[in-house]
Amino acid sequence: MPYTTGVGSATLNVGSVRNSGLELSIEAIPVRFKDFSWTASFNIAFNANKVIALANGQQSFTTTVPWTGDFSSTPLYYTRVGGPLTAFYGLSWDGVYTLDDFNTDSMGNYVLKNHVPDNGNTRSSIQPGDIKYVDRNGDGTITTDDMSVMGRALPIHTGGFNNDFRWKRLTLNVFLQWSYGQQIFNANRITLEGNYAGRSVNQLASYADRWSMDNQDSKLYRAGGYGPRGFYSDRTLEDGSYLRIKNVMLSYDFNPALIKKWLGLASMQLGLSCQNLWTFTSYSGMDPEVSTQASVLTPGFDYSAYPRNRVWTFSLKLGF
């Protein structure tokens, strides 16, 4: 009996992407005296990529992120010919429905006004304090047709700044690194800042400020007002720029003549260092240097990522 075997599809290396950029570096000794010096090196790199072609004349495609079933078929990234390699894609968040968006019927129930678009749920189910989106195509209902590019997934520039300060036998090294211009999709806030889908899980402290009749100025939707499942929006898209004190090391070199005399050693150095000492950022997550998806098409996605440890190290270096 005839039969076939094998696979039904194959991965191909198709398409074309052009990368262009500029990298600058500077090394200098800004201060130099007999007992004190400061040596510095600085570098900055700009990179821009552009999609030149996709497969078989394709003009664009979207990419999903498999992090939970409710969003398994919802695109979060968008790639098109003539654009960057990838960009964030979704709905535009418009705060929450206020009392002004409703009429009241004879029973005192809130009824969404005719000219106010829904949020993807049935109009009769929407209540004050529910999440609200921008109706881009003006048809009065929120669907995937209202999605658009909503943010930059790749940085404008990255860089580093290394400094060596020497005073007599004492040395302090400070290394800074940064990334600027990219955004991060903080998916943690979907589940932990609004009790998404009514699950019984602990929430972030910010959830205490959710909308209620006694707190109508809040932009965070009411309990149960998260809207239809499976819609991404720029509500949880944040600036991922940061400046990090990546490494600091303080060391002391003992006088070689004394070390030779006292201990019979050629040299001895004591050191104390710290990695990831501090990060300056407006990102509300645990670490802006994050991407939990292993693909160049899905950068800057944060869900249950473990932050970088702050590591202290004591060292003793002996020379014989």
Secondary structure as GFF3:
##gff-version 3
##sequence-region A 1 320
A	DSSP	beta_strand	16	32	.	.	.	ID=ss1
A	DSSP	beta_strand	36	53	.	.	.	ID=ss2
A	DSSP	three_ten_helix	55	57	.	.	.	ID=ss3
A	DSSP	beta_strand	60	64	.	.	.	ID=ss4
A	DSSP	three_ten_helix	69	71	.	.	.	ID=ss5
A	DSSP	beta_strand	75	80	.	.	.	ID=ss6
A	DSSP	beta_strand	87	90	.	.	.	ID=ss7
A	DSSP	beta_strand	93	96	.	.	.	ID=ss8
A	DSSP	three_ten_helix	99	101	.	.	.	ID=ss9
A	DSSP	beta_strand	102	104	.	.	.	ID=ss10
A	DSSP	beta_strand	110	112	.	.	.	ID=ss11
A	DSSP	three_ten_helix	123	125	.	.	.	ID=ss12
A	DSSP	beta_strand	131	133	.	.	.	ID=ss13
A	DSSP	three_ten_helix	144	146	.	.	.	ID=ss14
A	DSSP	beta_strand	148	152	.	.	.	ID=ss15
A	DSSP	beta_strand	157	167	.	.	.	ID=ss16
A	DSSP	beta_strand	170	180	.	.	.	ID=ss17
A	DSSP	beta_strand	183	186	.	.	.	ID=ss18
A	DSSP	alpha_helix	188	192	.	.	.	ID=ss19
A	DSSP	three_ten_helix	196	198	.	.	.	ID=ss20
A	DSSP	three_ten_helix	205	209	.	.	.	ID=ss21
A	DSSP	three_ten_helix	234	236	.	.	.	ID=ss22
A	DSSP	beta_strand	237	239	.	.	.	ID=ss23
A	DSSP	beta_strand	242	253	.	.	.	ID=ss24
A	DSSP	alpha_helix	256	263	.	.	.	ID=ss25
A	DSSP	beta_strand	267	281	.	.	.	ID=ss26
A	DSSP	beta_strand	301	302	.	.	.	ID=ss27
A	DSSP	beta_strand	311	319	.	.	.	ID=ss28
###
